[in-house]
Amino acid sequence: MKHARVTVMATALLSGAMFSTVHAAESPLEINACALLTPAEISAAIGGLPVDNGRRQDEGMSRDGQYSSTCFWTIEPDKAPDVTQPGRGRRFVILNAHRWPAGQGLAKKFLEAFHESADQGVISNQPVPRKFGDEALWWGDGLAVRKGDVSFGISVFMPKRGEARTSAMEEKLAPNILRRLDRKTAV
């Protein structure tokens, strides 16, 4: 069951980029998920564990007009990972950020997709509102937030940690992301 949740988590976070195609030219909507958090901020939020510098993997511009960027940070193992655990015992943080065309209210679709997925039984938890940005929710495996024309999902995946514990970690990271969005993107 937990392995299915990992798959759903990755699918849900990347859902806004499902039909994306990468364009070679930079877009005015481009957003860099790896620039929205530092390894030090992540390490502090997850109890001081070492974190790598992150790997950026953008989907780029999509047909619906949004730019999608993803960053994966690996939480360094303190010993060999237990490959019998979900995700083969790997621990990581994933941030998926989307910038939508200005003023069209499309960032709201990102959060609505979590409600629809819960209603259809794709995710097992009903989203629970949180107080970040313009709107936010906890969906069982991550925190989804929208602010202006930007939406993002942040998940900390650490096998053997309870939902409440990872929720607290993600909620420690959200203010850092929102501050950078305010400074860098004038959202």
C-alpha positions in Angstrom: 0.0 0.0 0.0 2.8 2.5 0.9 4.5 1.7 -2.5 1.3 2.7 -4.2 1.2 5.9 -2.2 4.8 6.8 -3.4 3.6 6.2 -7.0 0.5 8.4 -6.4 2.7 11.1 -4.8 5.0 11.3 -7.8 2.1 11.2 -10.2 0.1 13.8 -8.4 3.0 16.2 -8.0 3.8 15.9 -11.7 0.1 16.0 -12.8 0.3 19.6 -13.8 3.1 18.7 -16.3 1.6 15.5 -17.8 1.1 16.9 -21.3 4.2 19.1 -21.2 6.7 19.5 -24.0 10.0 21.2 -23.5 10.8 24.3 -25.5 14.5 25.2 -26.2 13.9 28.9 -25.7 13.5 30.3 -22.2 10.0 31.3 -21.4 9.0 34.4 -19.4 7.1 31.9 -17.2 10.1 29.8 -16.4 10.5 28.9 -12.8 13.4 27.0 -11.2 12.3 24.7 -8.4 15.9 24.1 -7.2 16.3 27.9 -6.6 13.3 27.9 -4.2 14.9 25.9 -1.4 18.5 25.5 -0.2 20.0 22.2 1.1 20.6 24.0 4.4 16.9 24.8 4.7 15.9 21.3 3.9 18.4 19.8 6.3 17.2 22.1 9.1 13.5 21.1 8.4 14.3 17.3 8.5 16.3 17.2 11.7 19.8 18.1 10.5 20.2 15.2 8.1 22.6 15.9 5.2 21.0 16.7 1.8 22.6 16.9 -1.6 22.4 20.0 -3.9 19.3 18.8 -5.7 18.7 17.8 -9.3 16.5 20.0 -11.6 14.2 18.2 -14.0 11.9 20.6 -15.8 9.0 19.6 -18.0 9.1 23.1 -19.4 6.1 24.8 -21.2 2.9 22.8 -21.5 0.0 23.0 -23.9 -2.1 24.6 -21.2 0.4 27.5 -20.9 2.2 26.7 -17.6 5.9 26.1 -17.0 6.7 23.2 -14.8 10.0 22.7 -12.9 10.9 19.8 -10.5 13.8 19.5 -8.1 14.8 16.3 -6.2 17.0 16.4 -3.2 18.4 13.2 -1.9 18.6 12.8 1.9 21.9 11.2 2.5 21.6 7.8 4.1 23.4 7.2 7.4 23.7 3.6 6.5 22.8 1.3 3.6 19.1 1.8 2.6 16.6 -0.9 3.4 15.6 -1.9 -0.1 12.6 -3.8 1.3 11.0 -0.4 2.2 8.9 1.7 -0.2 11.0 3.5 -2.7 13.7 1.0 -2.1 14.5 2.7 1.2 15.6 6.0 -0.4 14.8 9.2 1.3 14.2 12.4 -0.6 12.5 15.7 -0.9 10.7 16.7 -4.1 9.4 20.1 -5.1 7.3 20.6 -8.2 6.6 24.3 -9.1 4.3 25.6 -11.8 4.0 29.1 -13.1 0.8 29.8 -14.9 -0.2 32.6 -17.3 -0.9 35.8 -15.3 -4.4 36.6 -14.2 -6.2 33.6 -15.5 -6.7 31.8 -12.1 -5.1 28.6 -13.5 -2.9 27.9 -10.5 -6.1 26.9 -8.6 -6.4 23.8 -10.9 -3.3 22.3 -9.3 -5.0 22.1 -5.9 -8.4 21.2 -7.4 -6.7 18.1 -8.9 -6.0 16.8 -5.3 -9.7 17.1 -4.4 -10.7 15.3 -7.6 -8.2 12.5 -7.0 -9.5 12.0 -3.5 -13.1 12.0 -4.7 -12.2 9.3 -7.3 -10.2 7.2 -4.8 -6.9 7.8 -6.5 -5.5 9.1 -3.2 -6.7 7.7 0.0 -6.9 10.9 2.1 -9.3 13.8 1.7 -7.2 17.0 1.4 -7.0 19.1 4.6 -6.7 22.9 4.3 -3.5 24.5 5.6 -2.7 28.2 6.0 0.0 29.0 3.4 0.0 31.3 0.4 -3.5 32.0 -1.1 -4.6 28.4 -0.6 -2.9 25.3 0.6 -3.7 21.7 1.5 -2.2 18.6 3.0 -3.1 15.5 0.9 -1.5 12.7 2.9 1.9 12.6 1.2 2.6 16.2 0.7 1.7 19.9 0.9 0.2 21.7 -2.1 0.2 25.5 -2.2 -0.8 28.2 -4.6 0.1 31.9 -4.5 -0.9 34.2 -7.3 -0.1 32.5 -10.5 2.3 29.9 -9.0 1.4 26.6 -7.5 3.8 24.0 -5.9 3.8 20.7 -4.2 6.4 19.7 -1.7 6.9 16.2 -0.3 9.4 14.7 2.1 9.7 11.0 1.6 11.3 9.1 4.5 10.2 5.5 5.0 9.2 4.7 8.6 8.2 8.3 9.3 4.5 9.0 10.1 2.4 11.4 8.0 2.2 13.9 10.9 6.0 14.0 11.1 6.6 14.6 7.3 3.7 17.0 7.2 5.5 19.1 9.9 8.7 19.0 7.8 6.9 20.1 4.6 5.2 22.9 6.6 8.6 24.1 7.8 9.8 24.3 4.1 6.7 26.1 2.7 7.5 29.6 4.1 11.0 29.4 2.6 9.5 28.7 -0.8 6.9 31.5 -0.5 9.5 34.0 0.6 11.6 33.3 -2.4 8.6 33.5 -4.7 7.8 36.9 -3.2 11.4 38.1 -3.8 12.3 36.5 -7.1 9.0 36.4 -8.9 7.0 39.4 -7.5 4.0 37.1 -7.1 
